[in-house]
Amino acid sequence: MFVLLRHLQRVRREAALPPRSGARSLAVRHLDAGSCNACEHELTATAAPQYDLARFGIGIVASPRHADVLLVTGPVTKRMEGPLRRAYEAMPEPRLVAALGDCALGCGVLGDRAELAAPLEELLPVAIRIPGCPPSPEQIAEGLLTVVRAPLDPPAGRR
């Protein structure tokens, strides 16, 4: 592997390619906690050529163990509270939670309130809020790109 990486570095130098920018990648694990699927449709649209979040280094991953961000849609139902907590606990540090849509943010929730666990913010620390019913693909992209564009924290001891 080391030999391959050195070879790729030499090829990049010889081709005079610009160095990689300071932009980071972002692995997102989506979890539907009980939504009507409108937010999921808009989230799917962000992968279309018009938005193409992959070009910014944002990708959806299948396991919370590979995720930087847990993207939650819908109000948290009692049946999804346990899986939501397990997904969050399986994520490596540092981990972020994003609330996508008004239901995840606890506003204008439709349905039987007796089936709801608690607002997402009472269960997990929400760092990214993307409002809307449903939010547009532009709003979703902008919410996730704020994390990618955020400056890196300096390592401990180097401040």
N, C-alpha and C positions, 0 to 999 in steps of 0.2 A: 504494500500500500504506500509506504514511504517513497519508494522508487517512482511509482506512478504519480504521486503528488509533485515530486521534484520535476519530473518530465513535463507535467502540465504547466508548472510555473515557468519552465524554460520556454515552452511553446508560446505562452502568453507574452513573455518578454520579447521574443523574436517577432511576434505579430504586432507588437506595439499596441496592445489593447490597453485601454485605460484601467487603472486599478479599481477594484470594487469599492463602491461608495460606502459610507458609514451606515447605510440603511440596514435594518434588521429584517429577519423573516419572522413570521408569526404562524404558529400552528394552532388551529381553532378546533375545538370539539363542540359540536352542536348537541344540545339536549332539549328535546321537546317535553316540557313538564306538564302538558295538558292543553295545548293550544288548539285553535280552529284551523290551523295550517296556512293561514294567509301570510304570516311572517316567513314560513318555510318557502312558500312560492317566491317571495321577494328575495330571500337569501339565495335561492337557486339561481335567480336572475343575475346575481353578482358574478357568477362564473361565465356568463355569456360574453361574447366578444365586445359588446358595448362597454362593459365595466371591467372584466378580466382581472379580478383581484389577484390572481396568481402572478401577474407581472410585477406586483408590488411585494411579492414574497409571502402572500397570505394564502394559506391552504387549509382545507378541512381534513382532519385526521380521524381515523376510526376508533382510536383508543384515548382515553383521558391520560394515560401514561405518557403519551407523546405530545400532549397539548400544553400550550402556554396560556390559552384563554378558554374558559368554559362559557359558551354562548347559550344562554337559556331563553327559550321562547315559551309563552303561555304562562298562565297562573300555575303555581305549584299545587298540584292535587295531593291529597293524603297518600295516595298510592305511589306517587312519584317522589315524595320527600326522601325516602330511604335511598333509592337509586341516585338521586341528585347529590346527596351527601357523600355517598360512596364514590361517585365520579369525581367530586371535588377533592376528596381525600387521596384518590389515586394519582392526582396530578403532581408533577414535580414542582418544587419551589424555584423561582417565584411564580405564583399562579394568580391569574386575574379572572374575575367573573364579569361577564357582560350581560345586561338585561336588554333583550331585543323585543321591542313592541310595548304597547301600553299595558297589556295583561301582565307581562313579566315585571313591569314597573308598578303594578298594583293599581292602575287607573282604569276605570270603565270595564271591569271584568264582567263578562257575561257568564251565566250558569248558576248552579246551585252552590251557594256560599258554604253550605255544610260539608261539601266535598273538598274544599280548599284547605290546605295545611296552614300556611302563613304567607305573607308577602315575601318575595325572594330576598329583599334586603334584611329581613329579620332572621333568615336562615343562613345566608352567606354574605361576605363583604363584596358588594357590587362596586366595581371600579369604573365600568363603562356603561353609560345609559344611552340607549338609542330609542327615543320615543316615536310613536306613530301607530296607526291602526289601519293597515300595517305600514311600517316605515318603507320608504322607497329604497330601491337598490343604491341610489346615490347617498342617502342618509346612512345606510348600513356600511357602505364603503368608507364614508367619512369617519364614522365612529370607530371602525377598526384601524383606519390609517392613522388616527391620532396616537395609537399605541406604537405603531411602526415608526412614526416620525419623532416620537418623544426622545429627548436626549438620553444617552446611556448614563446611568449612575456610575461614578468612579468606583473602582474596587476599594474594599476596606483598607485603610492605611495609606491611601494615595490621594487624599484630599488636599 
